[in-house]
């Protein structure tokens, strides 16, 4: 190894070439919550169905009294 100063850009480039999974410095990485929109809409759908069932149960309970 030589005693020349290490160029940070060279180090970053070498790391990115050896591990392409890592984003290149300066690139925007997709957030981990990328699929969260689908989960949120599914959750809202399930909550709506649950609310309907709750109303149905309350209606049945009222009829029994």
C-alpha positions in Angstrom: 0.0 0.0 0.0 1.2 3.5 -0.7 1.2 6.5 1.7 -0.8 8.7 -0.7 -4.0 10.2 0.8 -7.1 8.2 0.4 -9.6 9.8 -2.0 -13.1 9.5 -0.5 -14.8 9.4 -3.9 -12.5 6.4 -4.9 -13.5 4.6 -1.7 -17.2 5.2 -2.2 -16.9 4.1 -5.8 -15.0 0.9 -4.8 -17.6 0.1 -2.1 -20.5 0.6 -4.6 -18.8 -1.6 -7.2 -18.1 -4.4 -4.7 -21.6 -4.1 -3.2 -24.2 -3.0 -5.8 -27.0 -3.3 -3.3 -25.8 -0.2 -1.6 -27.1 3.1 -3.1 -24.5 5.2 -4.8 -23.7 8.3 -2.8 -26.1 11.0 -3.8 -28.8 8.7 -5.1 -32.1 8.7 -3.4 -33.0 5.4 -1.8 -36.6 4.2 -1.7 -37.9 4.5 1.9 -38.7 1.3 3.7 -42.3 2.3 3.8 -42.7 2.2 0.0 -45.5 -0.4 0.2 -47.2 1.2 3.1 -49.9 2.8 1.0 -51.3 -0.6 0.1 -51.2 -1.7 3.7 -53.0 1.5 4.7 -55.8 1.1 2.2 -56.2 -2.6 3.2 -56.3 -1.6 6.9 -59.0 1.0 6.1 -61.0 -1.6 4.2 -60.8 -4.0 7.2 -61.8 -1.3 9.6 -64.8 -0.4 7.5 -65.9 -4.1 7.4 -65.4 -4.3 11.2 -67.5 -1.2 11.7 -70.3 -2.8 9.6 -70.1 -6.0 11.7 -70.2 -4.0 14.9 -73.4 -2.2 13.7 -74.9 -5.6 12.7 -74.1 -7.1 16.2 -75.6 -4.0 17.9 -78.7 -4.2 15.8 -79.1 -7.9 16.6 -78.6 -7.3 20.3 -81.2 -4.5 20.2 -83.7 -6.9 18.6 -83.2 -9.5 21.3 -84.1 -7.2 24.1 
